[in-house]
Each structure stands twice: as structure tokens, then as C-alpha cells.
Amino acid sequence: MLLRGFPTLWASVTISSLGDGMRFVALPLLAAELTGDARMIALVALAGQLSSLLLALPAGALADRLDRRRMLFWADAARTLVVGALAAAVAAHAARIGWLVLAALLLGTGGVLYSAGWSGMVPTLVPPADRARANSRLQAGALVTDTLVGTPLGAVLFGLAAALPFAVDTLSFACAAGLVLLLRGDFRPGGAGASAGEVGAVGPRAERPALRRQVAEALRWLRGRPVLFRLCLARGLTGGVSSGLIAVLVLYAGRAQHLGPTGFALLVAAFAVGGLLGSVLTPRLLQHWGVRPTLTAGALGSAACALLLALAPVPAVAALAVAGYGVAEFAWYVGGLTLRQAQVPTHLLGRVTMAHQLVFDASGAVGAALAGLLAHAWGVRAPYFVGAALLLAVPLLLPRSRREAQGWALAGP
């Protein structure tokens, strides 16, 4: 049963993701208009990624000591002001490349804080038996508005007027922030709205340790849980491979499949369609199989799809492989998130979630760089062969002993 406040959270996350999708395409387009210096254009992209690498763990610590509802509100309220100022500057033809770098850094920071807050709210709003379904709905909504709607809409609006996607982005963040205010309840870790059985949280009036100490506490806790620790390492490996394959997908589409921009966009859309199918299948797989078999099947399925991409003779086969990869990737994300929500106490959930996110993002940066080197040295199909081989090793990181059986349970420790 999804409680009354969950649709409001779903709407906020979904609408916020619409702005993310539009900005994903509009920001580099604007940067390319302002400068022909590839280094500065790359700097805009890097600024958006730095926030996650530098602030993921502190953001998780903040989510474990603040009211998560207020954290979501202020994150999107701040992003509303930043994008609104950028839209006004673009409309007045006053934007400069340095402003884009600063805006990307600030928006990335808001996105990290938002991500740290919302996943910790699900256990408060949804009972354990329905969390996989709730997480699937959240991710499916974000996938549709970000990839299927936001990205192409951002490109279309930018073609009409450069300021338009940023203006609509401003409205999306403002609406998302307003929706969060409609939620009722105590969303502090260990507060009145916390899940039954959650103990050990630091109350709002208790003496709080420094953020650095809180981060260290969570990392020690995670290191002492073999299942969650190895899941973090496995997610790093899958994330590195996925980011690498996505990074060279535009080259693969053009050189291996002889597709133009429209064909590349269709390949990206196929990934999103696969993710939507995954949103239907994943809760059922988790219910009938459990977490470990679902994640193992996801890793092996990803390996098979990567190999199919490496060998695909025609675009239709490549699109089928990309869609299959989307199904497997969705299963991995939702399965891991649902397990963390079951196994991690609420007062640690923000930090543990963002530790996983940090490993994922850092490995993704490495994976993208290595995929580029592989494609340059041995051709655009090479990263897909190597990626398939690496993904076959993922199940080895997910051993199960009788002692660890409880660690894979979605009912909590």
C-alpha cells in the first residue's frame, strides 16, 4: 500500500527530473554558442559532475541530520533561483561562459542534495512490502520526464529561443519545490514519521557530531556489512561499464551502425523504453526471486546485451540490445535501492546511499575515460566486448553464505 503522501513525492521527483532533462541538452548547446573553445565547453560539463564527486558524502550526512522534506524544498528552491537568473541572462544576451560553469556547479550541488533527501523519505511513506514498487514508480517517472520528454523538449525549445528551456526549467523546479511543501509529517531521521523499528537516530535537539565524524561513522558501518559493502563495489563496476558504453554510444551509432543524429536519439530512447519495461518487471522479480538472484540476472543480462551490441550487424539489433540493457540497469538500481532501504537504519540511510552514489559516479568517470581510449585504439565496438567481459565478473562480488542470507532480505535486519 502506497501511503497518501507518496503520490506527492512522486510528482515532485518527476517534475524536477523534467528540468534536469532539458538542462542536460540545453546547457552544452548554450556553451557551444558562447564559445568555440572545446576546453571551456568540457569545463561546463565537468562542473556539473564535480558536485557529486566532492559533495556526495557531506550531502548524505546532511540528509541524516535534517528534515528531508525541507532539504528537498530548499534544494529545488535554490535551483529555481539559479536557473531563473540564467534564463534572464540568456534572454538579455548577457550570458557568459563563466556564468555557465558557475550555474552548472550550483545546479549540480542542488541535485546532489535533492538525491540525498528523497530516497530516505520512501521508508517513511511506504511500508517494506511495497518499497520496490514505489522505487520503480519513482525511477520510471524520472526516466520518462528526463530522457524521453525533457531531453528532446529542451533541444526543441532551445531551437525556438535559447532562453526557453531555462525558463521552463525554472518553472519545473518551482513546482517541484511547492509540491514538497504539501507533504505532511515528520521526515527527520528517527522522527515521528520514521519507519517502525528504526532506532539509534540523533534527535533534532541532541548534540550533533561534525559532518566528518558522521561520514566516517557511516563508512565504518558500511564496511562492516559484507552484503551492502560488496553491493557497493559491484555497483561501482556496473556503473563504470555503463558510463563507458554510454560515453561512446554516439560514436558507435555513427561508425558501427551508420546512423545520423536521429538514429542516435532513437538508440537513447530505446534505453529509456527498456527502463520503463524494467519498472514493470523489477518489483515482480524482487518479490518472486529475491534481491541477489535479480541482481545476478541483471548483471548477466547486461553482459549479454553489451556483447550483442558489439556484434550487432544492423541498427534494429543494436536498438534491441540497448533496450535490454535498460531493463537490466533499472533492475540493478531499484534492487539495490530497495535493499538499502530495508537494511540500513534511517539515521544512516542518507550517508550510505550517497556512498553508493559516490562509488558509482567515480567509477563512471573512469569508465568513460577508458572506453574512449579503447574506442580510439581498437575501434568503437571494442568497449562493448570489454564491458561484456567485466560484467560477467559482477556475480562473483555477490556471494551468498548461510550466514549472510539475512543480509539480502527486504524485510530488514
Summary of the structure (lengths in Angstrom):
residues: 413
radius of gyration: 20.8
end to end distance: 21.4
largest distance: 65.0
contacts: 1533
relative contact order: 0.14
helix: 81%
strand: 0%
